[in-house]
Amino acid sequence: MNLIEKIESTQLRKDIPFFSRGDFVTVMTKVVEGEKERIQSFSGIVISRKGRGINESFIVRKISYGEGIERNFKLHSPAIEKIIVEKKAPKVRRARLYYLRKQKGKEAMLGMKK
């Protein structure tokens, strides 16, 4: 193991549950407003997961008031309080689920048919 991997291995989080693309997750993040700190949740479908090691990240997409919202998260970030896997996805055959961006309504949720 080279020096960079040794340093990165000390910063990796051990409390992250296993999830993959297509799963419905809730990500609890720490938000600092002035002197106060609070927890904010973001629930949606994981449409991609990329990178490895300390640089691993994932994108969560949700529909809010008819508008699609996507948010990028670093997996090992100290700003993430915890990740809760709400629902496992049916078998997904693609690495990136970007086609969900074009779909409307219930079609944008995995497992729903027209």
ZIWO-V433032 format. One record per residue. RES is the residue in one letter. SS is DSSP state (2 for helix, 1 for strand, 0 for the rest). PHI is phi in degrees with one decimal (* if undefined). OMEGA is omega in radians with two decimals (* if undefined). Layout:
res:RES ss:SS phi:PHI omega:OMEGA
res:RES ss:SS phi:PHI omega:OMEGA
This chain:
res:M ss:0 phi:* omega:-3.13
res:N ss:0 phi:-82.4 omega:-3.02
res:L ss:2 phi:-62.0 omega:-3.13
res:I ss:2 phi:-63.7 omega:3.13
res:E ss:2 phi:-64.5 omega:3.10
res:K ss:2 phi:-65.2 omega:3.14
res:I ss:2 phi:-66.3 omega:3.14
res:E ss:2 phi:-64.9 omega:-3.09
res:S ss:2 phi:-65.4 omega:3.09
res:T ss:2 phi:-75.2 omega:-3.10
res:Q ss:2 phi:-96.9 omega:3.14
res:L ss:0 phi:-71.7 omega:3.12
res:R ss:0 phi:-86.3 omega:-3.12
res:K ss:0 phi:-102.8 omega:-3.03
res:D ss:0 phi:-95.0 omega:-3.09
res:I ss:0 phi:-90.9 omega:3.12
res:P ss:0 phi:-74.3 omega:3.10
res:F ss:0 phi:-77.4 omega:3.02
res:F ss:0 phi:-148.5 omega:3.13
res:S ss:0 phi:-136.9 omega:-3.10
res:R ss:0 phi:-64.3 omega:-3.12
res:G ss:0 phi:95.7 omega:-3.14
res:D ss:0 phi:-74.9 omega:3.08
res:F ss:1 phi:-94.2 omega:-3.06
res:V ss:1 phi:-125.1 omega:2.97
res:T ss:1 phi:-117.9 omega:-3.13
res:V ss:1 phi:-107.5 omega:3.11
res:M ss:1 phi:-94.9 omega:-3.12
res:T ss:1 phi:-117.2 omega:3.08
res:K ss:1 phi:-85.9 omega:3.11
res:V ss:1 phi:-120.4 omega:3.14
res:V ss:1 phi:-102.6 omega:3.10
res:E ss:1 phi:-122.2 omega:-3.07
res:G ss:0 phi:68.2 omega:3.10
res:E ss:0 phi:-94.0 omega:-3.07
res:K ss:1 phi:-89.2 omega:3.08
res:E ss:1 phi:-129.0 omega:3.12
res:R ss:1 phi:-137.1 omega:3.14
res:I ss:1 phi:-105.0 omega:3.11
res:Q ss:1 phi:-120.4 omega:-3.13
res:S ss:1 phi:-102.6 omega:3.10
res:F ss:1 phi:-136.8 omega:-3.08
res:S ss:1 phi:-109.4 omega:3.11
res:G ss:1 phi:176.4 omega:-3.11
res:I ss:1 phi:-93.8 omega:3.06
res:V ss:1 phi:-77.5 omega:-3.12
res:I ss:1 phi:-99.0 omega:3.03
res:S ss:1 phi:-159.5 omega:3.07
res:R ss:1 phi:-142.3 omega:-3.05
res:K ss:1 phi:-144.6 omega:-3.14
res:G ss:0 phi:87.5 omega:3.07
res:R ss:0 phi:-152.3 omega:3.14
res:G ss:2 phi:70.1 omega:-3.10
res:I ss:2 phi:-69.1 omega:-3.10
res:N ss:2 phi:-90.3 omega:-3.09
res:E ss:0 phi:-69.4 omega:-3.14
res:S ss:1 phi:-140.8 omega:3.10
res:F ss:1 phi:-147.0 omega:-3.13
res:I ss:1 phi:-114.1 omega:3.11
res:V ss:1 phi:-113.8 omega:-3.13
res:R ss:1 phi:-121.5 omega:3.04
res:K ss:1 phi:-137.3 omega:3.09
res:I ss:1 phi:-106.5 omega:-3.13
res:S ss:1 phi:-126.3 omega:-3.13
res:Y ss:0 phi:53.8 omega:3.09
res:G ss:0 phi:79.7 omega:-3.11
res:E ss:1 phi:-114.3 omega:3.12
res:G ss:1 phi:-79.2 omega:3.13
res:I ss:1 phi:-125.2 omega:3.10
res:E ss:1 phi:-119.6 omega:3.11
res:R ss:1 phi:-138.5 omega:3.12
res:N ss:1 phi:-92.1 omega:3.10
res:F ss:1 phi:-127.5 omega:2.95
res:K ss:1 phi:-84.5 omega:-3.02
res:L ss:0 phi:-64.4 omega:-3.06
res:H ss:0 phi:-101.5 omega:-3.12
res:S ss:0 phi:-71.4 omega:3.06
res:P ss:0 phi:-70.9 omega:3.11
res:A ss:0 phi:-74.9 omega:3.10
res:I ss:1 phi:-86.0 omega:3.12
res:E ss:1 phi:-74.5 omega:3.07
res:K ss:1 phi:-162.1 omega:3.12
res:I ss:1 phi:-121.7 omega:3.14
res:I ss:1 phi:-114.8 omega:3.09
res:V ss:1 phi:-88.3 omega:-3.09
res:E ss:1 phi:-78.1 omega:-3.05
res:K ss:1 phi:-147.5 omega:3.09
res:K ss:0 phi:-79.5 omega:-3.11
res:A ss:0 phi:-83.7 omega:2.93
res:P ss:0 phi:-66.3 omega:-3.10
res:K ss:0 phi:-58.4 omega:-3.13
res:V ss:0 phi:-108.3 omega:-3.04
res:R ss:0 phi:-106.4 omega:3.12
res:R ss:0 phi:-127.3 omega:3.13
res:A ss:0 phi:-80.2 omega:3.14
res:R ss:0 phi:-126.3 omega:-3.07
res:L ss:0 phi:-100.2 omega:-3.09
res:Y ss:2 phi:-68.4 omega:3.13
res:Y ss:2 phi:-65.6 omega:3.10
res:L ss:2 phi:-67.9 omega:3.13
res:R ss:2 phi:-65.1 omega:-3.08
res:K ss:0 phi:-85.5 omega:-3.04
res:Q ss:0 phi:-86.2 omega:-3.08
res:K ss:0 phi:-115.9 omega:3.01
res:G ss:2 phi:59.8 omega:-3.10
res:K ss:2 phi:-70.1 omega:3.09
res:E ss:2 phi:-61.7 omega:-3.10
res:A ss:2 phi:-73.8 omega:3.07
res:M ss:0 phi:-92.5 omega:-3.13
res:L ss:0 phi:-66.0 omega:3.09
res:G ss:0 phi:88.7 omega:3.11
res:M ss:0 phi:-94.8 omega:3.10
res:K ss:0 phi:-106.0 omega:3.13
res:K ss:0 phi:-66.1 omega:*
